[in-house]
Amino acid sequence: MSTDFPLPVKHLIQAPPMVEEVLDDRERLALKTRIKALMKQQDAVLVAHYYTSSDLQDLAEETGGCVSDSLEMARFAHAHPAKTLIVAGVKFMGETSKILNPEKRVLMPDLRADCSLDLACPADEFAAFCDTHPDRVSVVYANTSAAVKARADWVVTSGIAAKIVKYLHRQGHKLIWAPDRHLGDYVQRVTGADMLLWQGACVVHEGFKAEALIKLRTEHPEAAVLVHPESPQAVIAQADVVGSTTQLIEAVKNLPNRTFIVAT
């Protein structure tokens, strides 16, 4: 369902430049040794998102931490006895960890690690939009700020978004969805729900092009195509599996294919 939105599609939000450390084995070992000592001293555990570098993921696993999606990171931190959480991810992930672990100290390597979906949905403008549609239930994706989550009626992950929206649809609710228009469009198509879609998008997933995927499929006809639902509809339409990062990893384990094309 289309409507006039207070925010246009924000093409000005750009993907940050890729910054990758180049370390030799001696430098890597020295840094890991220092970090491990500080973590022990501070009673800290490291939780890292799937999208972080392999060095950070390895460090999390070597120190008894967790490598997962944002919700499981926060859940793991809640169950872990450490008093300090180091969250290697974008800012909303640190906020989510703090929401679920208010008694713990939460540290992030860089508070400037923003998410384009979060930036595209300012809390004040989202609240004003909800106020103009009081007959609708607001559902927001986890990739939003704590302030937007606080204004919403429901908060969902990509893994459960369709299930929750289907439930609300069966209850007769009309919905506001934010912030990702591609994920919202996917959920709307599979549920048939009446949804107003906030016009945000992930700058990375929006960059995936259907033509490029067609070319890859031609070059690798034996490959299964795994797509995150934050991708545009023309990319999702070519997928063998559509799901969250965790669900895509499970698909790799269970499918018979030996080659995969991954769009996430």
Secondary structure, 3 states (H helix, E strand, C coil): CCCCCCCCCCCCCCCCCCCCCCCCHHHHHHHHHHHHHHHHHCCEEEEEECCCCHHHHHHHHHCCCEEECHHHHHHHHHHCCCCEEEEECCHHHHHHHHHHCCCCEEECCCCCCCCHHHHCCCHHHHHHHHHCCCCEEEEEECCCCHHHHHHCCEEECCCCHHHHHHHHHHCCCEEEEECEHHHHHHHHHHHCCCEEECCECCHHHHCCCHHHHHHHHHHCCCCEEEECCCCCHHHHCCCCEECCHHHHHHHHHHCCCCCEEEEC
